[in-house]
Amino acid sequence: MSDVAVGDIERAFLEVTPADLTTAVTLTARPPAGLPFAVTVTAGPLETVPGGSDQRRRWTSDPITYSAPGRWVLHWEITGIGEGAEDAETYVVPSPVAGGPTWLPGRSRVANYVTHRTLARNPAAIVNSQAQYVLTFDSTTTPTGIQADAIIADMGSWVAMRVAPLPAAMHDVARTVTALAAAAAIERQFKADEDSLQRANDMERRMEALLADLVDAANTSNGTDDYGVDVAHLPVYSFPPADCRWDSPSYW
C-alpha cells in the first residue's frame, strides 16, 4: 500500500557507485497526466566505499510535489563514471480529505502545533548530513501524510457534529479547532517521549475551550442550544394577583 498521497512532498535521491568528478546526474519527473518536467538535483560529497577503493556520490532532488493521483515515474540519467539510467515508480493515492468541508485544515496547519513531529526519517530528506524539519506531514514523517489526513478528516467530522449547522463566518475558527484536535490526536497516538501525553492533554484543553466558544457563538447565530439542537420555547403563564385577604387570620 502506498504511503504517498496527493499533496505529499518528497526529496528523491540516487546514490551512484562508482562515481567521480566526471559523474553527472539529471532527474525528470513524469506525472500520470501532463508533460514530464525536470527536477533540480544537488550532488553530495564524494565518499570512499567502505572496504573498497571505489568512490560513491549521492544526488538529492529539490522537493517534488505529487499533485495528482496515479503512477509517477522518476527518471534518472547518469553520465560519466557510473553511466546509466534508472526509473523509480511512485503510486500516489487521493488524499483522504478530498471532497471534505472546505474549512478542514491542511497538513501544515496541523504541523504548526507539533513541529517536532515533522522531522524527516527518509535519507532522501537529509541535507548536508542534517535531518530536516519539513513542517508538514508527508511520506518522510511519522505519522505519514496519509495518516495525518485520516486523523484530520476524523476530527473534522467530530467538530462538524458538535457545531451543526456551522455558519460560514465561523469556518476559520472551526479550522483552528480541528487543527488542534488533530495535533493532540497525533501527539497521543504517536507517542515520542514521556512528555507526549502531557502535550496532548494541554492541546486538548485549549481545543475544548475554543470549541466551547465556537458552540456558543454558533448557537447564538442559529438561535439554538448546545450541540445545535433547537430549544422548544416554554409556555409563559400569567395569573391574577392573589387576594391578600386570604393571608389575614380574621378569615380563618
Residue pairs with C-beta under 8 A, 6 or more apart in sequence:
2 90
2 91
2 92
2 93
2 146
3 139
3 144
3 145
3 146
4 10
4 66
4 90
4 91
4 92
4 93
4 138
4 139
4 145
4 146
5 66
5 92
5 93
5 94
5 95
5 96
5 145
5 146
5 149
6 66
6 67
6 68
6 69
6 92
6 93
6 94
6 95
6 98
7 65
7 66
7 67
7 95
7 106
7 107
7 145
8 65
8 66
8 92
8 138
8 139
8 145
9 63
9 64
9 65
9 66
9 134
9 136
9 138
10 63
10 64
10 66
10 90
10 122
10 124
10 125
10 138
10 139
10 140
11 60
11 61
11 62
11 63
11 64
11 122
11 124
11 125
11 127
11 140
12 27
12 39
12 60
12 61
12 64
12 74
12 88
12 124
13 58
13 59
13 60
13 61
13 123
13 124
14 25
14 27
14 41
14 58
14 59
14 76
14 78
14 86
15 56
15 57
15 58
15 59
16 23
16 25
16 56
16 57
16 58
16 59
16 78
16 82
17 49
17 54
17 55
17 56
17 82
18 54
18 55
18 56
18 81
18 82
19 46
19 55
19 56
19 57
19 80
19 81
19 82
20 46
20 55
20 80
20 81
21 46
22 80
22 81
23 57
23 78
23 79
23 80
23 81
23 82
24 78
24 79
24 80
25 41
25 43
25 59
25 76
25 77
25 78
25 79
26 38
26 41
26 76
26 77
27 38
27 39
27 40
27 41
27 59
27 61
27 74
27 75
27 76
27 77
28 36
28 37
28 38
28 39
28 74
28 75
28 77
29 36
29 37
29 38
29 39
29 64
29 72
29 73
29 74
29 75
30 36
30 72
30 73
30 74
30 75
31 37
31 67
31 68
31 70
31 72
32 68
32 69
32 70
32 71
32 72
32 92
33 68
33 70
34 68
36 75
39 61
39 62
39 64
39 74
40 61
40 62
41 59
41 60
41 61
41 62
42 59
42 60
42 61
42 62
43 57
43 58
43 59
44 57
44 58
44 59
44 60
45 57
46 55
46 56
46 57
47 55
47 56
47 57
48 54
48 55
48 56
49 55
49 56
59 76
60 124
60 126
60 127
61 74
61 124
64 74
66 72
66 90
66 92
68 92
69 92
69 93
69 94
70 91
70 92
71 89
71 90
71 91
71 92
72 89
72 90
72 91
72 92
73 87
73 88
73 89
73 90
74 87
74 88
74 89
74 90
75 85
75 86
75 87
76 85
76 86
76 87
76 88
77 85
78 84
78 85
78 86
93 146
95 145
95 146
95 149
96 146
96 149
96 150
96 152
96 153
97 104
97 149
97 152
97 153
97 156
100 153
100 156
101 156
101 160
101 171
102 171
103 156
103 166
103 171
103 172
103 174
103 175
103 178
104 152
104 153
104 156
104 175
104 178
105 152
105 175
105 176
105 178
105 179
105 182
106 136
107 136
107 137
107 138
107 145
107 148
107 149
107 152
108 135
108 136
109 175
109 179
110 137
110 148
110 152
110 179
110 182
110 183
110 186
111 117
111 118
111 135
111 136
111 137
111 183
112 179
113 179
113 180
113 183
113 203
114 183
114 186
114 187
114 199
115 133
115 135
116 133
116 192
117 137
117 141
117 142
117 143
117 186
117 187
117 190
117 192
118 133
118 134
118 135
118 136
118 137
118 141
119 131
119 132
119 133
119 134
119 141
120 126
120 131
120 132
120 133
120 134
120 140
120 141
121 140
121 141
121 142
122 139
122 140
124 140
125 131
125 132
125 134
125 140
126 132
134 140
134 141
136 145
137 143
137 144
137 145
137 147
137 148
137 149
138 144
138 145
139 145
142 190
143 151
143 186
143 189
143 190
148 182
148 186
151 182
151 185
151 186
151 189
152 178
152 179
152 182
154 185
155 178
155 181
155 182
155 185
156 178
158 181
159 174
159 177
159 178
159 181
159 211
159 214
160 166
160 174
162 211
162 215
162 227
162 228
163 170
163 174
163 211
163 214
163 215
163 218
163 228
164 227
164 228
165 218
165 222
165 228
166 174
166 218
167 218
167 221
167 222
169 221
170 214
170 217
170 218
170 221
173 210
173 213
173 214
173 217
174 214
176 210
177 207
177 210
177 211
177 214
180 203
180 204
180 206
180 207
180 210
181 204
181 207
183 203
184 200
184 201
184 203
184 204
184 207
185 200
187 196
187 197
187 199
187 200
187 203
188 196
188 197
188 200
190 196
191 197
215 226
215 227
218 224
218 228
219 225
219 226
219 228
222 228
223 230
224 230
224 231
225 231
245 251
